[in-house]
Amino acid sequence: MQDATDFEAPSQEEVRTDVLALFRGAIRMTLESLLEEEIREMVGAARWARLGRKDHRNGSYLRGLLTSMGHLEVTVPRSRASGSAGAEVLGRYQRRAKEVDAAITEAYVGGVSTRKMGKVTEALMGDEVSRSTVSRVTKNLEQNVEALRRAPLVQAFPYLYLDATFLNARWARTVENVSALVAYAVGEDGHRHLLAVTIGASESKEAWEEHLGQLVERGLRGVQLVIADAHAGLGAAVRLVLPETKLQRCTVHLTRNVLAKAPWRLRGRLGREISKVFEAPSRGEAKKRLDLLRAGLGGQVPEAMECLDEGFPAATTFYEFPREHWRRIRTTNGLERLHGEVKRRIRSVGAFPDRASALRLVTAVALATTALWDDRQYLNMSLLNPKENIAA
């Protein structure tokens, strides 16, 4: 005998809708229960009670709240003298749950632009946020900027890496190409540490001098080697602020400069020969390999060899330090990877509305990228002897 009632299983979308509605109802009931407790404390008595009252209820109103489960309409009770409840439970004037603001900030740092954030929140939470809302929410990144800018440098940093990347930001009503100056270092604990991010008008001597001066004011000490590109302004600032520090020219930047002066057909071969020079087991052997290169392939590219000869002394300073450190102190590759992540993120922004917003995002991206540095030791600094060289 066939059953008269045919059972049809609900679809996955129907189940999802019902579960979300159930969760939203539970959240609303919980919030309204907490609000009822808050208004009871404000009034000094339960509903309809006459004794012990210090205020009187004054109705209620509906307040919208965006949560991770979607948009809710919560009934908020009011009192005559003290006003609305909800300051403790919901936050005064708060229209979004704290986890929603945290998610918006995380998505913004991760690469979602202010223009696209509304579509993301609508797809996930059923409500769209405006671009101005995203801008207001992400201003909490200012805390990251201040924390990094004011953090005291309590240990010595023998190796200091400096480099700059460029971005567009509105300045005095026009969009200008400004520089983000970044400094990180290897401390005496052997770990890498992000020290500072600043926005300057350009990569000038004055900008780097101010950047390094702030680091010194925060306690920067024990710097034995600065690894950087051969920027004249940067070098001049290092000599002024850190006069006893040696300067290592990034071998990767030098190689790029040399190859730019050679024809395309020879660049691959020339690059391999230059790598052999800087991979030599000693400075003397590197000099011999440079002489062999000059006598061979270098004869076909005199302009490139002139550039290499000029940069060779500054690019071989790393030989004065422990052999185990050479590979990581002769280039700024760590900063290049950081700049690559910053460039990837700001590509969706275009031009920043001001330099402050640019600094907030670049700092947030830098902190997120370098968060893994604490997981493992970068260099064994016990090899850097004597210890008194890195003392205060």
Secondary structure, 3 states (H helix, E strand, C coil): CCCCCCCCCCCHHHHHHHHHHHHHHHHHHHHHHHHHHHHHHHHCCCCCCCCCCCCCEEEEEEEEEEECCEEEEEEEEEECCCEECCCCCCCCCCCECHHHHHHHHHHHHHCCCHHHHHHHHHHHHCCCCCHHHHHHHHHHHHHHHHHHHHCCCCCCCCEEEEEEEEEEEEECCEEEEEEEEEEEEECCCCCEEEEEEEEECCCCHHHHHHHHHHHHHCCCCCCCEEEECCCHHHHHHHHHHCCCCEEEECHHHHHHHHHCCCCHHHHHHHHHHHHHHHCCCCHHHHHHHHHHHHHCHHHHCHHHHHHHHHHHHHHCHHHHCCHHHHHHHCCCHHHHHHHHHHHHHHCCCCEECCHHHHHHHHHHHHHHHHHHHHHCCCCCHHHCCCHHHHCC
